[in-house]
Amino acid sequence: MTKPRRPDPPPLETNDVGVAVAGTAAWAVALVVLLIVGLPDEHRWWLWVCVAGIGTGLFGIWYIPRLHRARARQLSRHERERDSGED
């Protein structure tokens, strides 16, 4: 005999924008360090890795709040539809 499945726990609340800011800052620090240290020509591609990391982080900082708002709207819409269907 199988036990009934327990309900899923609620999702953890995290500061996703804070994580993106920290990651972006880490890439920026890495870029500054590499510029100060100086790299031989065959390793200069690391500078572009840092630039790509910064760019991706800036996109995340811009996109994450929009994603959270869209998910909240979708959840709200779903709950309204569910509640109106229980007449």
Secondary structure as a PSIPRED ss2 file (coil, helix, strand):
# PSIPRED VFORMAT (PSIPRED V4.0)

   1 M C   1.000  0.000  0.000
   2 T C   1.000  0.000  0.000
   3 K C   1.000  0.000  0.000
   4 P C   1.000  0.000  0.000
   5 R C   1.000  0.000  0.000
   6 R C   1.000  0.000  0.000
   7 P C   1.000  0.000  0.000
   8 D C   1.000  0.000  0.000
   9 P C   1.000  0.000  0.000
  10 P C   1.000  0.000  0.000
  11 P C   1.000  0.000  0.000
  12 L C   1.000  0.000  0.000
  13 E C   1.000  0.000  0.000
  14 T C   1.000  0.000  0.000
  15 N C   1.000  0.000  0.000
  16 D H   0.000  1.000  0.000
  17 V H   0.000  1.000  0.000
  18 G H   0.000  1.000  0.000
  19 V H   0.000  1.000  0.000
  20 A H   0.000  1.000  0.000
  21 V H   0.000  1.000  0.000
  22 A H   0.000  1.000  0.000
  23 G H   0.000  1.000  0.000
  24 T H   0.000  1.000  0.000
  25 A H   0.000  1.000  0.000
  26 A H   0.000  1.000  0.000
  27 W H   0.000  1.000  0.000
  28 A H   0.000  1.000  0.000
  29 V H   0.000  1.000  0.000
  30 A H   0.000  1.000  0.000
  31 L H   0.000  1.000  0.000
  32 V H   0.000  1.000  0.000
  33 V H   0.000  1.000  0.000
  34 L H   0.000  1.000  0.000
  35 L H   0.000  1.000  0.000
  36 I H   0.000  1.000  0.000
  37 V H   0.000  1.000  0.000
  38 G C   1.000  0.000  0.000
  39 L C   1.000  0.000  0.000
  40 P C   1.000  0.000  0.000
  41 D H   0.000  1.000  0.000
  42 E H   0.000  1.000  0.000
  43 H H   0.000  1.000  0.000
  44 R C   1.000  0.000  0.000
  45 W H   0.000  1.000  0.000
  46 W H   0.000  1.000  0.000
  47 L H   0.000  1.000  0.000
  48 W H   0.000  1.000  0.000
  49 V H   0.000  1.000  0.000
  50 C H   0.000  1.000  0.000
  51 V H   0.000  1.000  0.000
  52 A H   0.000  1.000  0.000
  53 G H   0.000  1.000  0.000
  54 I H   0.000  1.000  0.000
  55 G H   0.000  1.000  0.000
  56 T H   0.000  1.000  0.000
  57 G H   0.000  1.000  0.000
  58 L H   0.000  1.000  0.000
  59 F H   0.000  1.000  0.000
  60 G H   0.000  1.000  0.000
  61 I H   0.000  1.000  0.000
  62 W H   0.000  1.000  0.000
  63 Y H   0.000  1.000  0.000
  64 I H   0.000  1.000  0.000
  65 P H   0.000  1.000  0.000
  66 R H   0.000  1.000  0.000
  67 L H   0.000  1.000  0.000
  68 H H   0.000  1.000  0.000
  69 R H   0.000  1.000  0.000
  70 A H   0.000  1.000  0.000
  71 R H   0.000  1.000  0.000
  72 A H   0.000  1.000  0.000
  73 R H   0.000  1.000  0.000
  74 Q H   0.000  1.000  0.000
  75 L H   0.000  1.000  0.000
  76 S H   0.000  1.000  0.000
  77 R H   0.000  1.000  0.000
  78 H H   0.000  1.000  0.000
  79 E H   0.000  1.000  0.000
  80 R H   0.000  1.000  0.000
  81 E H   0.000  1.000  0.000
  82 R H   0.000  1.000  0.000
  83 D H   0.000  1.000  0.000
  84 S H   0.000  1.000  0.000
  85 G C   1.000  0.000  0.000
  86 E C   1.000  0.000  0.000
  87 D C   1.000  0.000  0.000
